[in-house]
Amino acid sequence: MVRTPNLLADVALGRRGFLQKLAAVGVGLAATPTVFAAGDERRTLSFVHTHTGEHLTAEYYKQGAYSSAVLQQVNVLLRDFRDNTVHPIDPRVLDRLFLLQSVIGGSEPFQVISAYRSPATNAALHEKSSGVAEHSLHMEGRAIDVRLAGVATERLARLAIQQSSGGVGFYRVSDFVHVDTGRVRSWGDPVEA
């Protein structure tokens, strides 16, 4: 069990100090299946699925633990919308998004392009596009493709890369950022520093 600092309190450190803390915490997020923080910390995310139009605001973490009931709601929203297969989403994906939103500020919903993909869906997409990995972490519920209203996707990608806690793909033309909980790496369009 790993204890992390209260992420909300770190916002007061300013952007640079928070990014340093973010990178340090990100290492813990990548290596730890469950992250515990100060008991009063709450983590809430809002989503709108661009393909289904569904909305969800989810307080997925509170009182030092992830909420199983809320995570199930997240799993349903982030299902494979092509065949309606529901699969558990890695809470660390949500933590990465929460940390990004904490740095950016605001409470706009993440616009979800893709999250979980069934093996059949992933194989069909891989067949059509070399940009879809054959063994995508989407099939494990460990990846999500998003954008955030009012935030340039390049900025979102840059902040995700600075987390140093998983993969980040930046797709300028398609206007989304891929975030996952795999090894630290980045690909896609170049991101200006």
N, C-alpha and C positions, 0 to 999 in steps of 0.2 A: 504494500500500500504506500503510495507516494502522496505527500502533502504538498500542495502548491500554494503560492501566495494568493491572496484575495485579488483576483484579476481586476475587479472594478476599482479597488483602491489605487491600483497602479496607474489609472488614467490620470490621476493628479500629478504624476511625475513629469508630465509633458510628453510630447511626441517621441523625442529621442530616447528618453529614459524608459518610456513604455515599450518602444520597439526592442530595446535591449532586454527587458524583462520578457517580452513576448518571445524572443528567440530562445531564451533560456527555458521558459515554460514549454515552448514547442518541442524541445528535445524530450521532455518528460511525456508530453502528449503522444509523441510518436512511439515511445518505448513502453507505455503503460496502458493496459486495457481499460482501466477505470481510474479517473482522476478525481481526487477528493480535495476540496478547498475549504476555506473557512465556512463554518456551519451556516452562516447567514447569507452566503452568496447564492444568488439566483441567476440562472441563465435562461433567457427567453429569445427565441428566434421567430420571425414571421416569414412565411413562404407564400408565393403564388406560383402555381404550376402553369407554365406557358402553353402547354398542350391540352390540359384538361380544364383550366380556368379555376381549379380548386384553390382555396385559401386556407391557411392554418397559422395560428399564433400559438406557439408551444413553449410553456415553461417546463423544459425538459430536465432541469437540474435544480434542486433546492435542498436545503438542510443537509448538505454533504453527500447527496446521492442522486443518481439518475432516477427519474420516474418511469417505471416500466409501462404504466398505462399511457403516459404521454408519448413515450418512444414508440409504442404500438401505433398511435395516431400518425406519428411522423413516418413510420414504415409504410402505412397505407398511402399517405400523400405522395411519398417518394417511390412508389411501386413502379414496376415496368408498365407504363401506361399503354403500351402496345398490346400486351396480352393480360394485363391486370394481375400479374404475379407479384405477391407481396413477399419481401425478404427483409430481415433485420438490417438496419443501417447502423454502421459503426458509430457509436456516440462521439468518437474522436473527430469524425467528419463535422459533426455539429459544433464541437468545441473549436475547430479551426475557423468555422464561419462566425461563431460568437466572438472570437478574438479579433477577427477582421473587422467586424461591425463595431467592436469596442474601440478600436483604433480610429476608425472612420468617423464614428459618432452617428447619431441619427437612428431611426428605427424603421426605415423603409423595409419592406419585405424583400427577401432574396427571390429573384425570378429564376425558377428552376427550369432548365432545359432538359436535363437528363440526370437521373440518379441511378437507382437499381436497374440493371438490365438482365433479363433471363439469358441463359446460354444460347437459346435459339434466337432471340432478338439480337444478341451481340454478334453471333455468327452471320446473320443476315446483313447487319450493318457493316461488318468487316468485309464481307463479300463485295459490297458496293463502294467502300471507301478505305483507302490505305491509312486514313487518319484514325480508324477505330482499331485498337489493339486486339489481337486475337485472344489474349488472356487478360482482358481488361479488369481492373479492380472494381468497375461498375458491377460485375457479376458476383462480387463478394459483398456488395453494399458498403464498399470502402472508398467510393468516389462520387463526386457530384459536379455537374456543369451548371454554372450560375452566372448571373449578372446582378447588379444592384442599381436601382433607379437613382439617378443623380450622381453616380460615381463612374468615372471613365473605367472601362474594363482593364485598360493598361495599368491604371493606378491600383485596381483591385489585384491584378496579377503581381505587381511589384510588391505589395504588402504581403501577399501570400508567399512569395518567394522568400521574403525577409523572415518569415516564421521559421524557416529551416526545419519543418517538421513533416514533410511529405512531398508528394509530387504536385507540380503546377504546370498546366498547359495554358498558353494564351493564344486565343484565336481572334485576331483583330477583325477579319471580314465577317465572321459569324457572330462576333460581338459577345463572347462568353469566356469564362475562365473555368478550367477544370481544376479541382482541388481534390487530393486524395490522401490517404494515410499510409501509402507505401513508402519506399525509400526516398530520400531527398534527391530530387532531380527536377529539371524544368525543360520544356520544349515548346515548339510552336513559334509564333512570331516573336521577334526580339522585343525586349522590354527595356525602355530607357531608364537609366539610373536616376 
